[in-house]
Amino acid sequence: MAITGAGNLVPAPTKQTLASAYIDFTSDAGNNGWQQQYLPDLMEKEAEVFGNRTISGFLSQVGAEESMTSDQVVWSEQGRLHLSYTASMGDTGSSLVITHNADAVAVASGADHGVRAGDMLLIADANTTAKAYVKVVHPTTGKITIQSLSNDNMNNAGIANGSSNCKVLVFGSEYAKANTGRVGANTPSFKSFDNKPIIMKDKYEISGSDTSQIGWVEVTGEEGQSGYLWYLKAEGDTRARFTDYLEMTMIEAEKAAGDGLTALVGDSVGTNGGDITGTEGLFSAIEGRGNITTGVTGVNAATDLAEFDAILAEFDKQGAIEENMMFVNRATALAMDDMLASMNSYGAGGTSYGVFNNSEDMALNLGFSGFRRGSYDFYKSDWKYLNDLSTRGLINAMDTVGAVRGVMIPAGVSTVYDQNLGKNLKRPFLHTRYRASQTDNRRLKTWVTGSVGATTSDLDAMEVHYLSERCLVVQGARNFMLMK
């Protein structure tokens, strides 16, 4: 048997640069070899060029989380205390027909109001304001017969006959001596709302072979993972992205129209149609039950005092909650800073010291975290979700008309009746409800399947599953303001 000897290095007797004195890693005949100077200078640390990439944390700042065991959460909100309506004046100026309540919602029928005989009314139209006395309320049609307190009829008092947009306020009552009591009684009104939790899922998968591979770059992540195993980085990123999805869904989701959407199984249509019903997110709740400000055309919303004064007037109509938190995008935050800085007479055309708690020897701070206007306090904070180019920031950059520039959320708690518990509870205006019981907590479930580590199946891979079932409860949406 012949033995072929391997090529050996030939030692040089003198200090000379000879080809025979170098190791040749030649991979092909035309290559002169991979010399030492061509080895890479390895930087082991992965560069974190985007900083903290997660956007979650908004809901944890403004709300709370509570568990529930049902497929639906139902809550009731108190109605308005005083009686005020929109009505149409009769042609003779001696009758009213109620058309809308104080929230501009059409009444179910003409008799669906709380005005009673003996009430005194304050009535206003585009021309003037006058007072009237209620003589009769028809029990079926709800038509109200009135008489002016100062003239024969409301037309002589200045209210136009046939006016279809009269504002009516009950401010008291009067009865003659030895008269009988009230006819009829008013029952406090309330509104009932509901929302449904939805199931969200995600999964990370890696083959068994790849889990045994050591990477050559040290990695870190938002979920606290670190080391040289690439799959730990990927799994942590998947978890962080799913956590962001939980919050983004509570903000953006909408209830599906009609009977819902057909559920999907993989890439094929399932047979259990109507399973995907959606849920009401924050933006959807404010657009449906709250307030929207668009500011001046071509200008960021709420960047001048006139716009803020209009917001205050709207809040006065609703709940007059004094403390409100504003979460806005960068452009709106800077515009508000400029607006507030311009209120200082020394700030125009130069810098100002003292008013901003600054001195000549320190960096000038023109950022404001809060201010007071009228009886309202506003606390401002940047909202990363509206700025990040990989989240709402991308959509806002495309849609200059319907872009969401911020949201105002009332601080504090509200009292509501919980129909599941059967009692009144104080809760934040904004909170998340998730499914949980003694058997299973579905706030954020994570489990591992496959053959890696603790073997659970014959799949030569590791699968990490994520699941949550939750919905958002927006109480008192009329106290919220969406800035577009």
C-alpha positions as CSV (number, residue, x, y, z in Angstrom):
1,M,0.0,0.0,0.0
2,A,1.4,3.3,-1.1
3,I,1.5,6.2,1.4
4,T,1.4,9.8,0.1
5,G,3.0,12.3,2.4
6,A,1.3,15.6,3.1
7,G,3.1,18.8,2.1
8,N,5.3,20.2,4.9
9,L,6.6,23.6,5.6
10,V,10.1,24.2,4.5
11,P,12.0,26.2,7.2
12,A,14.2,28.9,5.8
13,P,17.8,29.2,7.2
14,T,17.6,33.0,6.9
15,K,15.0,35.8,7.5
16,Q,13.6,35.7,4.0
17,T,10.0,36.0,2.6
18,L,9.6,32.7,0.9
19,A,6.4,31.1,-0.4
20,S,7.3,27.9,1.3
21,A,7.3,29.5,4.7
22,Y,3.5,30.3,4.6
23,I,0.4,28.2,5.1
24,D,-1.6,28.1,1.9
25,F,-5.4,27.8,2.3
26,T,-5.7,27.7,-1.5
27,S,-9.3,26.7,-2.5
28,D,-8.7,26.6,-6.2
29,A,-5.8,26.5,-8.6
30,G,-6.0,30.2,-9.5
31,N,-5.9,31.5,-6.0
32,N,-2.6,32.4,-4.3
33,G,-4.0,31.5,-0.9
34,W,-5.8,33.2,1.9
35,Q,-3.2,35.2,3.7
36,Q,-3.4,36.3,7.3
37,Q,-3.9,39.9,6.5
38,Y,-7.2,39.0,4.9
39,L,-8.8,37.8,8.1
40,P,-11.7,39.9,9.2
41,D,-11.6,42.1,12.3
42,L,-14.6,40.7,14.1
43,M,-16.8,43.0,16.2
44,E,-18.7,40.7,18.4
45,K,-21.5,43.0,19.6
46,E,-24.6,43.4,17.4
47,A,-25.2,47.1,16.7
48,E,-28.5,48.3,18.2
49,V,-29.2,51.0,15.5
50,F,-32.9,51.4,16.3
51,G,-32.6,51.7,20.1
52,N,-35.6,50.3,21.9
53,R,-37.8,49.0,19.1
54,T,-41.0,48.2,21.1
55,I,-43.9,50.6,21.3
56,S,-45.9,49.0,24.1
57,G,-46.5,50.8,27.4
58,F,-49.2,53.2,26.5
59,L,-52.1,51.3,28.0
60,S,-50.1,50.5,31.1
61,Q,-49.7,54.3,31.7
62,V,-53.3,55.3,31.3
63,G,-55.3,52.2,32.3
64,A,-55.4,48.9,34.2
65,E,-55.9,45.2,33.5
66,E,-58.6,43.0,34.9
67,S,-59.6,39.4,34.4
68,M,-63.0,38.1,33.3
69,T,-64.5,34.7,32.7
70,S,-67.2,35.5,30.0
71,D,-67.3,35.9,26.3
72,Q,-68.5,39.4,26.6
73,V,-68.0,42.4,29.0
74,V,-71.1,44.6,29.5
75,W,-71.1,47.9,31.4
76,S,-73.5,50.7,31.9
77,E,-72.8,54.5,32.0
78,Q,-75.0,57.0,33.8
79,G,-77.1,59.4,31.7
80,R,-77.3,63.1,32.0
81,L,-78.9,64.5,35.2
82,H,-80.8,67.5,33.8
83,L,-83.4,67.6,31.0
84,S,-82.5,69.4,27.8
85,Y,-83.6,68.7,24.3
86,T,-83.9,69.9,20.7
87,A,-87.4,70.6,19.6
88,S,-89.6,72.0,16.8
89,M,-91.9,74.9,17.6
90,G,-95.5,74.7,16.4
91,D,-96.8,77.1,13.7
92,T,-98.8,79.0,16.3
93,G,-96.0,79.3,18.8
94,S,-97.9,77.5,21.5
95,S,-96.6,73.9,21.2
96,L,-93.3,71.9,21.1
97,V,-92.4,68.6,19.6
98,I,-89.2,67.0,21.1
99,T,-86.9,65.7,18.3
100,H,-83.5,65.0,19.9
101,N,-82.0,64.6,23.4
102,A,-79.0,66.6,24.8
103,D,-76.6,64.3,23.0
104,A,-78.2,65.1,19.6
105,V,-79.6,61.6,19.4
106,A,-83.1,61.3,17.8
107,V,-85.8,60.3,20.3
108,A,-87.5,57.0,19.6
109,S,-90.9,58.7,19.6
110,G,-92.4,62.1,20.3
111,A,-93.3,60.9,23.8
112,D,-89.8,59.8,24.7
113,H,-88.8,62.7,26.9
114,G,-89.0,63.9,30.5
115,V,-90.9,67.1,30.2
116,R,-94.1,67.2,32.4
117,A,-97.0,69.4,33.0
118,G,-96.1,72.2,35.5
119,D,-92.5,72.5,34.3
120,M,-90.9,75.8,33.4
121,L,-88.8,75.9,30.2
122,L,-86.0,78.0,28.9
123,I,-86.3,78.0,25.1
124,A,-83.8,79.4,22.6
125,D,-83.5,79.6,18.8
126,A,-81.2,81.5,16.5
127,N,-82.9,84.8,17.4
128,T,-83.5,85.0,21.1
129,T,-84.2,83.2,24.4
130,A,-87.5,83.1,26.2
131,K,-89.2,81.3,29.0
132,A,-92.5,79.3,28.9
133,Y,-94.8,77.2,31.2
134,V,-95.9,73.7,30.3
135,K,-99.7,73.4,30.4
136,V,-100.2,70.0,28.9
137,V,-98.2,67.0,27.7
138,H,-100.1,64.7,25.4
139,P,-99.7,61.1,26.8
140,T,-99.4,59.4,23.4
141,T,-97.7,61.8,21.0
142,G,-95.7,63.7,23.7
143,K,-96.7,67.0,22.1
144,I,-96.1,69.8,24.6
145,T,-98.6,72.7,25.0
146,I,-96.8,75.8,26.3
147,Q,-97.5,79.4,27.1
148,S,-95.0,82.2,27.2
149,L,-94.3,83.6,30.6
150,S,-94.0,87.1,29.2
151,N,-96.3,87.2,26.1
152,D,-99.3,85.6,24.7
153,N,-97.3,83.2,22.5
154,M,-93.6,82.3,21.9
155,N,-93.6,84.3,18.6
156,N,-94.4,87.5,20.4
157,A,-91.6,86.6,22.8
158,G,-89.1,86.4,19.9
159,I,-89.1,82.6,19.1
160,A,-90.0,82.1,15.5
161,N,-93.1,80.0,14.7
162,G,-92.2,76.7,13.1
163,S,-88.6,76.9,14.1
164,S,-87.1,73.4,13.9
165,N,-84.0,73.9,15.9
166,C,-85.1,75.1,19.3
167,K,-83.1,74.3,22.4
168,V,-85.2,73.4,25.4
169,L,-84.1,73.3,29.1
170,V,-86.3,72.4,32.1
171,F,-85.2,74.6,34.9
172,G,-88.0,74.1,37.5
173,S,-91.7,73.9,38.1
174,E,-94.6,75.8,39.6
175,Y,-98.0,74.7,41.0
176,A,-101.0,76.6,42.3
177,K,-102.1,76.3,45.9
178,A,-104.1,73.2,46.9
179,N,-103.2,71.5,43.7
180,T,-102.6,67.8,43.1
181,G,-99.1,66.4,42.8
182,R,-97.0,65.6,39.8
183,V,-98.4,63.6,36.9
184,G,-95.9,60.9,36.0
185,A,-92.3,60.4,37.2
186,N,-88.9,60.4,35.4
187,T,-86.7,57.4,35.7
188,P,-82.9,57.9,35.5
189,S,-81.6,56.9,32.2
190,F,-78.4,55.0,31.5
191,K,-76.7,53.5,28.5
192,S,-75.4,50.0,28.2
193,F,-72.2,49.1,26.2
194,D,-70.5,45.9,25.5
195,N,-67.3,44.6,23.9
196,K,-66.0,41.1,23.1
197,P,-62.5,39.7,23.7
198,I,-60.7,38.4,20.7
199,I,-58.0,35.6,20.5
200,M,-54.6,36.6,19.2
201,K,-51.9,34.1,18.3
202,D,-48.3,34.0,17.1
203,K,-45.6,31.3,16.8
204,Y,-41.8,31.0,16.6
205,E,-40.2,27.9,15.0
206,I,-36.6,26.7,14.6
207,S,-35.2,23.3,13.6
208,G,-33.4,21.1,16.1
209,S,-30.2,21.4,14.1
210,D,-30.1,25.1,14.2
211,T,-30.7,25.2,18.0
212,S,-27.3,23.5,18.4
213,Q,-25.4,26.1,16.3
214,I,-23.4,28.8,18.1
215,G,-23.5,32.2,16.4
216,W,-20.4,34.4,16.0
217,V,-22.1,37.7,16.9
218,E,-23.2,38.6,20.4
219,V,-26.8,39.6,20.4
220,T,-29.2,41.3,22.9
221,G,-32.9,42.1,22.8
222,E,-35.7,44.0,24.4
223,E,-36.9,40.9,26.1
224,G,-33.6,40.6,28.0
225,Q,-32.1,37.8,25.9
226,S,-28.3,37.8,25.2
227,G,-25.5,35.5,24.1
228,Y,-24.3,33.9,20.9
229,L,-27.3,31.8,20.1
230,W,-29.2,33.4,17.2
231,Y,-32.4,31.6,17.9
232,L,-32.7,33.1,21.4
233,K,-32.5,36.5,19.7
234,A,-35.2,35.6,17.1
235,E,-37.5,34.1,19.8
236,G,-37.2,37.2,21.9
237,D,-38.0,39.4,19.0
238,T,-41.0,37.4,18.2
239,R,-42.2,37.7,21.8
240,A,-41.6,41.5,21.8
241,R,-43.5,41.9,18.5
242,F,-46.4,39.9,19.8
243,T,-46.5,42.1,22.9
244,D,-46.7,45.1,20.7
245,Y,-49.5,43.5,18.7
246,L,-51.5,43.1,21.9
247,E,-51.4,46.8,22.5
248,M,-51.7,47.8,18.8
249,T,-54.8,45.7,18.5
250,M,-56.5,47.3,21.5
251,I,-55.8,50.7,19.9
252,E,-56.7,50.0,16.2
253,A,-59.3,47.1,16.2
254,E,-62.9,47.5,15.0
255,K,-66.0,45.4,15.3
256,A,-66.7,43.5,12.1
257,A,-69.8,44.6,10.2
258,G,-72.8,42.4,9.9
259,D,-72.3,38.8,11.0
260,G,-68.6,39.0,11.0
261,L,-65.9,37.5,8.8
262,T,-65.3,33.9,7.8
263,A,-62.6,32.3,10.0
264,L,-59.5,31.0,8.2
265,V,-57.7,27.7,8.9
266,G,-54.2,27.9,7.5
267,D,-54.5,29.1,3.9
268,S,-58.0,27.6,3.4
269,V,-61.4,28.9,4.3
270,G,-62.9,27.3,7.3
271,T,-66.5,26.1,7.6
272,N,-67.2,28.0,10.9
273,G,-68.1,31.3,9.2
274,G,-68.8,34.3,11.4
275,D,-66.2,33.5,14.1
276,I,-64.2,36.6,13.4
277,T,-66.3,39.4,14.9
278,G,-63.7,41.9,15.8
279,T,-63.5,44.1,18.9
280,E,-63.8,47.8,19.6
281,G,-60.4,49.5,20.0
282,L,-59.6,52.9,21.4
283,F,-59.7,54.8,18.1
284,S,-63.0,53.1,17.1
285,A,-64.6,53.9,20.4
286,I,-63.6,57.6,20.3
287,E,-64.8,57.9,16.7
288,G,-68.1,56.3,17.5
289,R,-68.9,57.7,21.0
290,G,-66.3,60.5,21.7
291,N,-65.0,63.7,20.2
292,I,-62.7,64.5,17.2
293,T,-60.8,67.6,16.6
294,T,-59.2,68.3,13.2
295,G,-57.8,71.8,14.0
296,V,-57.3,74.3,11.1
297,T,-56.9,72.9,7.6
298,G,-53.3,72.3,6.8
299,V,-52.2,72.8,10.5
300,N,-51.6,70.3,13.2
301,A,-54.6,69.8,15.5
302,A,-54.6,71.8,18.8
303,T,-51.7,74.0,18.1
304,D,-53.3,77.4,18.9
305,L,-55.3,78.6,21.8
306,A,-58.4,79.1,19.7
307,E,-58.4,75.4,19.0
308,F,-57.8,74.5,22.7
309,D,-60.6,76.8,23.7
310,A,-62.9,75.0,21.4
311,I,-61.8,71.7,23.0
312,L,-62.5,73.1,26.5
313,A,-66.0,74.2,25.4
314,E,-66.6,70.6,24.2
315,F,-65.3,69.1,27.5
316,D,-67.6,71.5,29.4
317,K,-70.6,69.9,27.6
318,Q,-69.5,66.4,28.6
319,G,-67.9,65.7,32.0
320,A,-65.7,68.7,32.7
321,I,-62.9,66.4,33.9
322,E,-60.1,68.7,34.9
323,E,-57.0,66.6,34.3
324,N,-56.3,65.2,30.8
325,M,-53.3,63.4,29.3
326,M,-52.3,64.1,25.8
327,F,-50.3,61.5,23.8
328,V,-49.2,63.1,20.5
329,N,-46.8,62.6,17.6
330,R,-43.6,64.6,17.3
331,A,-44.9,67.3,14.9
332,T,-47.9,68.1,17.2
333,A,-45.7,68.1,20.3
334,L,-43.3,70.6,18.7
335,A,-46.2,72.8,17.5
336,M,-47.6,72.9,21.0
337,D,-44.2,73.8,22.4
338,D,-44.0,76.7,19.9
339,M,-47.5,77.8,20.7
340,L,-46.8,77.9,24.5
341,A,-43.4,79.5,24.0
342,S,-45.0,82.3,21.9
343,M,-47.2,83.2,24.9
344,N,-44.2,84.7,26.6
345,S,-43.6,88.2,25.4
346,Y,-39.9,87.9,25.7
347,G,-39.7,84.7,23.7
348,A,-40.5,86.1,20.3
349,G,-37.4,86.7,18.2
350,G,-35.0,85.3,20.8
351,T,-34.4,83.3,23.9
352,S,-36.0,83.8,27.3
353,Y,-34.6,83.0,30.7
354,G,-36.3,82.6,34.0
355,V,-39.8,82.0,32.5
356,F,-38.7,78.5,31.4
357,N,-36.7,78.0,34.6
358,N,-33.5,78.4,32.6
359,S,-30.3,80.3,33.1
360,E,-27.7,81.8,30.7
361,D,-25.3,79.0,31.6
362,M,-27.5,76.1,30.8
363,A,-29.1,74.7,27.7
364,L,-32.3,76.4,26.9
365,N,-35.3,74.1,27.4
366,L,-38.3,75.0,25.2
367,G,-40.2,71.7,25.8
368,F,-43.3,71.7,27.9
369,S,-44.7,68.7,29.7
370,G,-47.9,70.3,30.8
371,F,-49.9,73.5,31.0
372,R,-53.2,74.9,32.4
373,R,-55.9,76.6,30.4
374,G,-59.1,77.8,32.1
375,S,-59.9,75.1,34.7
376,Y,-58.2,72.3,32.8
377,D,-54.8,70.8,33.2
378,F,-53.1,69.1,30.2
379,Y,-50.1,66.8,30.5
380,K,-48.3,66.2,27.2
381,S,-46.2,63.2,26.2
382,D,-44.8,61.9,22.9
383,W,-46.4,58.7,21.7
384,K,-43.8,56.5,20.0
385,Y,-46.5,54.5,18.2
386,L,-47.4,57.6,16.2
387,N,-43.8,58.4,15.3
388,D,-42.1,55.1,14.6
389,L,-41.8,54.5,10.8
390,S,-42.6,50.8,11.3
391,T,-45.9,51.5,13.1
392,R,-48.5,54.3,12.8
393,G,-45.8,56.7,11.8
394,L,-45.7,55.1,8.3
395,I,-49.4,55.4,7.9
396,N,-49.5,59.0,9.2
397,A,-46.9,60.0,6.7
398,M,-49.1,58.7,3.8
399,D,-52.5,60.0,5.0
400,T,-52.3,63.7,5.7
401,V,-56.1,64.1,6.0
402,G,-57.1,61.2,8.3
403,A,-53.8,60.9,10.1
404,V,-54.0,60.4,13.9
405,R,-51.9,63.0,15.5
406,G,-52.8,62.4,19.1
407,V,-55.4,61.5,21.7
408,M,-56.6,63.1,24.9
409,I,-57.5,60.8,27.7
410,P,-59.1,61.9,31.0
411,A,-57.2,61.0,34.2
412,G,-58.8,59.4,37.2
413,V,-61.6,56.8,37.5
414,S,-65.3,56.5,36.8
415,T,-68.1,54.8,38.6
416,V,-69.9,52.2,36.5
417,Y,-72.3,49.3,37.1
418,D,-70.7,45.9,36.3
419,Q,-73.5,43.5,35.3
420,N,-71.3,40.5,35.8
421,L,-70.6,41.4,39.4
422,G,-73.9,43.1,40.1
423,K,-72.5,46.2,41.8
424,N,-71.0,49.6,41.2
425,L,-67.2,49.7,40.8
426,K,-64.7,52.5,40.3
427,R,-62.4,51.8,37.4
428,P,-60.0,53.8,35.2
429,F,-61.7,55.2,32.1
430,L,-59.5,52.9,30.1
431,H,-58.7,49.3,31.0
432,T,-58.0,46.0,29.4
433,R,-60.1,42.9,30.2
434,Y,-58.5,39.4,29.6
435,R,-60.0,35.9,29.9
436,A,-58.8,34.0,33.0
437,S,-60.1,31.4,35.5
438,Q,-58.6,29.1,38.1
439,T,-57.8,26.6,35.3
440,D,-56.4,28.9,32.6
441,N,-55.0,32.4,32.5
442,R,-55.1,33.8,28.9
443,R,-53.6,37.2,29.6
444,L,-50.4,36.1,27.8
445,K,-49.8,32.3,27.4
446,T,-46.6,30.9,26.2
447,W,-45.7,27.2,25.7
448,V,-43.0,25.2,23.9
449,T,-43.6,22.1,21.8
450,G,-41.3,19.9,19.7
451,S,-38.2,17.7,20.3
452,V,-35.8,20.4,21.6
453,G,-35.4,20.4,25.4
454,A,-38.3,18.7,27.0
455,T,-39.6,16.5,24.2
456,T,-43.3,16.8,23.6
457,S,-43.6,15.5,20.0
458,D,-41.6,13.8,17.3
459,L,-41.2,17.1,15.4
460,D,-37.4,17.8,15.0
461,A,-37.9,21.5,15.9
462,M,-38.8,23.9,18.7
463,E,-42.0,25.7,18.4
464,V,-42.8,28.6,20.8
465,H,-46.5,29.5,20.9
466,Y,-48.0,32.8,22.1
467,L,-51.7,33.4,22.8
468,S,-53.8,36.1,24.4
469,E,-57.6,36.7,24.7
470,R,-58.5,40.3,25.6
471,C,-60.5,43.4,24.8
472,L,-60.5,47.1,25.7
473,V,-63.1,48.8,27.8
474,V,-63.5,52.6,27.0
475,Q,-65.7,54.1,29.7
476,G,-67.0,57.6,29.2
477,A,-65.8,57.9,25.6
478,R,-67.5,61.3,25.4
479,N,-64.6,62.6,27.7
480,F,-62.0,61.5,25.1
481,M,-60.7,63.5,22.2
482,L,-59.1,62.1,19.1
483,M,-56.8,64.6,17.3
484,K,-56.6,64.2,13.5
